[in-house]
Amino acid sequence: MKTLNQREIDLLHHLFSPEVIADVLKRHPDLSAEDLDALYNKLFLQKSGVSLILYVDGAADLKAETAGIGGIFYLDGGDVEGELYTFSKNIGKATNNEAEYGALIQGLKIGKELNGTEIHVFSDSELMVKQINLEYKVKNKRIRKLYDKVCNKLAEYDSWKVEHVGREQNKKADILSKQGLDEGR
């Protein structure tokens, strides 16, 4: 693993929280100062913000009364290759649909922290995607509260798109949501 100099460490502290720093260094141990500068410039010095791609998933185990969420961010058309950021978290007792919404809410919050102004979301939850795109009505009261939170978070972006993808295209987010689920068992 590469040893970072003080300049690189200082730059990372300006970029992210300690949790994000640890995650980035774990997944990209060979980052150079130039790579960090490019990432910093891309995320925080652009007045217009950045365009993000987000894959999300939720998982629930009703018997164990626990649920997990997960997501992966990529820069849309960026020159920094690979995953930008991932998250995985246990959210306690929730249904699968509540977990799907929880993953999206968490992802939209993080997207703003990453200076996102445009976001393109992919989820394998057909129900959630069609509800957000006004193709299905939201009938469940608990889901309605989550739906309203999603709508409020989406309104913080200059533009957004939410699309359905098959499970095959959402494997990484699925793995992360199951990691979050396992944390609660």
Secondary structure, DSSP 8 states (H G I E B T S, - for coil): -----HHHHHHHHHHS-HHHHHHHHHH-TT--HHHHHHHHIIIII-TT-EEEEEEEEEEEETTTTEEEEEEEEEETT-SS-S-SEEEEEEEES--HHHHHHHHHHHHHHHHHHTTEEEEEEEES-HHHHHHHTTSS----HHHHHHHHHHHHHHTTSSEEEEEE--GGGGHHHHHHHHHHHHHT-
